[in-house]
Amino acid sequence: MNYFQKNRTNIVIGVIATLLIAALIALWFQKKTINSADDIVAEVYPKTVNVSDSLFFADKTAFAKTKRWDFGDGSTSDKSNGVHFYKKPGYYQVTLIIDNKYSKNFGILVSQQQAVKNDSIPSFTRIDAVSQARQFENVQFKAISDAKQFTWRFGETGNIDSKDKLAYFTYSKPGNYVVTLSTDENTAPIQHAITILPAYDQLDDAELKIDDNYQKMDNDFKYRLQQIANGNSFNLNYNYLLNKYLCNNENATVSVNDSKINNFYLYCAGLQFDKNMVIQTVKLNFDDSQNCVTKVEINQTK
């Protein structure tokens, strides 16, 4: 009787055990390498918007090599995050396709903008604003009117400064200014006089030169954030801050009212949906080379 015949039972048991171990190892590797639609990490918000409102989309799927967003209206994008605008009301299904294999759907309801009712009684426009403010202070100007179109000139730039009913402006130089507001319901502009006092009552030239540049940057940054909060062009103001101050780092830290921590992109994305938000102060923190902002400290109120 040869060796195989003598040890047949042990050999069969060894082969079966080897195959079982190999199958378990293959199953373990399969679980490690095979992905599914459940592994997609993405979001689309808000879920209900009006025509021409901003719809934000973002994908953070770790294993994705390629991605394509289909917004259901014939538009697509291969970016990781961005903003989309719908031109017509309806219910749309946004689909994210990862590696041409896995997909995830999001339902979005788009409503028509509500038309403003015309009043048969003629309206009279006036400006609600303070008559005195400080240099670099964020000053609020409100049109008390039933008009639909507004054009503000705050007297410092010589240009059109805003087209919103509720507008904000920061004067960079002290002096006396005449604010003019034109609307589609008034034949002549409405005027408002305002005096801008110096930001510092008593400050010598040496101290002013040290802090003036940083103060201007803080206030420039605050002005752009307020523009986003007021519903003005998101892309224009967001990209301006990103390129000029943050060295294109969307993940720069944002601290709000000394507690809430966020990154710059998510903070700005949510800012325009938080109505009546007023940016009080902004403090920029730079890296060691003083070239790039690494943290933004913000105080804001409603």
C-alpha positions in Angstrom: 0.0 0.0 0.0 1.5 3.3 -1.1 1.7 6.6 0.9 -1.4 8.2 -0.7 -3.5 5.2 0.2 -2.2 5.1 3.7 -2.9 8.8 4.3 -5.9 9.3 2.0 -8.2 10.6 4.7 -5.6 13.2 6.1 -4.8 14.4 2.5 -8.5 14.9 1.7 -9.1 16.9 4.9 -6.0 19.0 4.2 -7.1 19.8 0.7 -10.6 20.8 1.9 -9.1 23.0 4.7 -6.8 24.7 2.2 -9.6 25.5 -0.2 -11.8 26.8 2.7 -9.0 29.1 3.8 -8.4 30.3 0.3 -12.1 31.1 -0.1 -12.2 33.0 3.1 -9.2 35.1 2.0 -10.7 35.8 -1.4 -14.0 36.9 0.3 -12.1 39.2 2.6 -10.2 40.8 -0.3 -13.5 41.2 -2.2 -15.0 43.1 0.7 -12.0 45.3 0.8 -11.9 46.2 -2.9 -15.5 46.1 -4.2 -17.5 49.4 -3.8 -21.2 50.1 -4.2 -23.6 53.0 -4.6 -23.9 52.9 -0.8 -20.3 54.1 -0.5 -21.0 57.3 -2.4 -20.5 60.4 -0.2 -22.3 63.3 -1.8 -25.0 66.0 -1.0 -27.2 68.4 -2.9 -28.9 71.3 -1.1 -31.3 72.9 -0.6 -33.9 70.3 -1.7 -36.4 73.0 -2.6 -35.4 76.1 -4.6 -37.0 78.8 -6.8 -36.2 79.4 -10.4 -32.7 81.0 -10.8 -31.8 80.2 -7.1 -28.5 78.5 -6.3 -28.5 74.7 -6.0 -25.3 73.5 -4.4 -23.8 70.1 -5.1 -20.7 68.4 -3.5 -19.1 65.0 -3.8 -16.5 63.6 -1.5 -16.5 60.0 -2.5 -13.0 58.6 -1.7 -12.7 55.9 -4.3 -14.1 58.0 -7.2 -11.8 58.3 -10.3 -14.4 60.0 -12.5 -17.7 61.6 -11.7 -20.6 63.2 -13.6 -23.5 65.2 -12.3 -26.8 65.1 -14.3 -29.2 67.8 -13.2 -32.2 66.4 -15.0 -32.7 69.5 -17.2 -30.1 68.6 -19.9 -27.2 70.1 -17.9 -24.2 68.1 -16.6 -21.0 68.7 -14.7 -17.8 66.7 -14.0 -16.8 68.9 -11.0 -16.6 67.7 -7.4 -18.6 70.7 -6.2 -20.3 73.7 -7.6 -23.6 75.6 -8.1 -26.4 74.9 -10.6 -29.4 77.1 -11.6 -32.7 75.9 -12.9 -34.5 78.0 -15.5 -38.0 76.3 -15.3 -40.1 75.1 -12.4 -40.7 71.4 -11.9 -39.5 68.3 -10.1 -36.0 67.3 -11.1 -33.9 64.2 -10.3 -30.2 65.0 -9.8 -28.0 62.0 -10.5 -24.4 61.5 -9.5 -22.6 58.8 -11.5 -19.3 57.6 -10.2 -16.8 55.8 -12.5 -19.6 55.2 -15.0 -20.8 52.4 -12.7 -22.3 53.6 -9.5 -25.0 56.2 -9.1 -27.0 58.1 -6.4 -30.2 60.2 -6.9 -31.4 63.4 -5.3 -34.9 64.8 -5.8 -35.2 68.6 -6.2 -38.3 70.7 -6.3 -38.0 73.9 -8.3 -40.8 76.5 -7.8 -41.7 79.6 -9.8 -40.7 83.0 -8.3 -43.8 84.6 -6.9 -44.8 87.7 -8.7 -45.0 90.9 -6.8 -48.5 92.2 -6.7 -49.0 95.7 -8.1 -50.8 98.1 -5.9 -53.2 100.6 -7.5 -52.1 103.2 -5.0 -48.9 105.0 -6.1 -46.0 104.5 -3.7 -43.5 107.0 -2.5 -39.9 105.9 -2.0 -37.7 107.0 0.8 -34.3 106.0 2.2 -34.0 104.6 5.7 -30.4 105.0 6.9 -28.3 106.7 9.5 -27.0 110.3 8.9 -23.7 109.6 10.5 -21.3 106.6 10.6 -17.6 105.7 10.9 -15.0 105.0 8.3 -14.8 101.3 7.5 -18.1 100.7 9.2 -20.7 98.5 7.4 -23.6 100.9 6.9 -27.1 99.7 6.1 -29.3 101.5 3.6 -32.9 100.4 3.1 -35.4 101.5 0.5 -38.9 102.0 1.8 -40.7 101.4 -1.5 -42.9 99.1 -3.5 -40.6 99.5 -6.5 -39.1 96.4 -8.2 -35.8 97.9 -9.4 -33.3 99.8 -7.3 -30.0 101.5 -8.2 -27.8 102.8 -5.4 -24.9 105.2 -5.6 -23.3 105.9 -2.3 -21.2 108.8 -3.4 -17.7 107.5 -2.9 -16.9 105.4 -6.0 -18.9 107.3 -8.6 -20.3 104.0 -9.8 -23.5 102.0 -9.2 -22.8 100.3 -5.9 -25.8 98.1 -5.4 -29.1 97.0 -7.0 -30.7 95.6 -3.9 -33.6 96.9 -1.9 -31.5 96.4 1.3 -28.0 97.5 0.6 -24.7 97.8 2.6 -21.7 99.9 2.0 -18.4 100.6 3.7 -16.8 104.0 3.2 -13.0 103.9 3.0 -12.6 107.7 3.5 -14.2 110.1 5.9 -16.2 113.1 4.6 -19.7 114.2 3.6 -21.5 112.1 1.0 -24.8 112.3 -0.9 -26.5 108.9 -1.4 -28.8 108.7 -4.4 -31.4 106.0 -5.0 -33.2 105.5 -8.4 -36.2 103.2 -8.8 -38.6 102.2 -11.6 -41.4 104.1 -9.8 -39.7 107.5 -9.3 -38.7 109.9 -12.1 -36.1 111.7 -10.0 -33.5 110.1 -7.7 -34.1 110.2 -3.9 -31.2 111.6 -2.0 -29.8 111.1 1.5 -26.9 113.0 3.2 -24.5 111.1 5.4 -21.4 112.2 7.2 -18.5 109.6 7.6 -16.3 110.2 10.6 -12.7 109.0 10.8 -12.3 105.5 12.2 -9.9 106.7 14.9 -10.4 109.9 16.8 -6.7 110.4 17.8 -4.2 108.2 16.1 -0.7 109.4 15.0 0.6 108.7 11.5 3.0 106.0 12.6 0.3 103.9 14.3 -2.0 104.3 11.4 0.6 103.1 8.9 1.1 99.9 10.9 -2.5 98.9 11.1 -4.1 100.5 8.1 -3.3 97.8 5.5 -4.6 95.0 7.8 -7.7 97.0 8.6 -8.5 97.6 4.9 -8.1 93.9 4.2 -10.4 92.9 7.1 -13.0 95.4 5.9 -12.7 94.4 2.3 -13.2 90.7 3.3 -16.2 91.7 5.4 -17.8 93.7 2.6 -17.5 90.7 0.2 -19.1 88.3 2.7 -21.9 90.8 3.3 -22.5 90.9 -0.5 -22.9 87.1 -0.4 -25.3 87.3 2.6 -27.3 89.9 0.8 -27.9 87.5 -2.1 -25.6 89.3 -4.6 -23.4 87.3 -7.0 -22.0 84.3 -5.1 -19.4 83.3 -7.6 -18.0 86.8 -8.1 -17.5 87.6 -4.4 -16.5 84.0 -3.4 -13.8 83.7 -6.1 -12.6 87.2 -5.3 -11.9 86.3 -1.7 -10.6 82.8 -2.5 -8.0 84.2 -5.1 -7.0 87.4 -3.3 -6.7 86.3 0.3 -6.9 82.5 0.7 -4.5 81.4 -2.0 -7.3 79.2 -3.4 -7.6 77.2 -0.2 -11.3 76.4 0.1 -10.6 74.5 3.4 -9.3 77.6 5.3 -10.7 77.6 8.8 -13.7 79.9 9.6 -14.5 80.7 13.3 -18.0 82.3 13.9 -18.8 84.2 17.1 -15.8 82.6 18.8 -17.3 79.1 18.7 -18.6 77.7 15.5 -15.8 76.2 13.3 -16.3 75.6 9.6 -14.3 75.6 6.3 -14.5 78.6 4.0 -16.5 76.9 1.2 -19.2 75.5 3.5 -19.5 78.8 5.4 -20.0 80.8 2.3 -22.4 78.3 0.8 -24.7 78.5 3.8 -24.3 82.3 4.3 -26.6 83.3 1.4 -29.4 81.1 2.7 -29.3 82.7 6.2 -31.4 85.7 5.6 -30.8 89.1 7.3 -27.4 88.1 8.5 -25.1 91.1 9.3 -21.4 90.7 9.3 -20.1 92.8 12.2 -16.4 92.2 12.2 -13.8 90.1 10.3 -10.3 89.4 11.5 -7.9 87.7 9.1 -5.0 85.5 10.3 -2.1 85.0 8.0 0.6 82.3 7.6 4.2 83.0 8.6 5.0 84.5 5.2 2.0 86.9 5.6 0.8 86.0 2.1 -2.1 83.6 2.6 -5.0 83.8 5.1 -5.2 80.5 7.1 -8.1 81.4 9.5 -11.0 83.9 9.4 -12.6 85.0 12.6 -16.1 86.4 12.1 -18.6 88.1 14.4 -22.2 88.2 12.9 -25.7 88.9 14.1 -29.3 88.8 12.7 
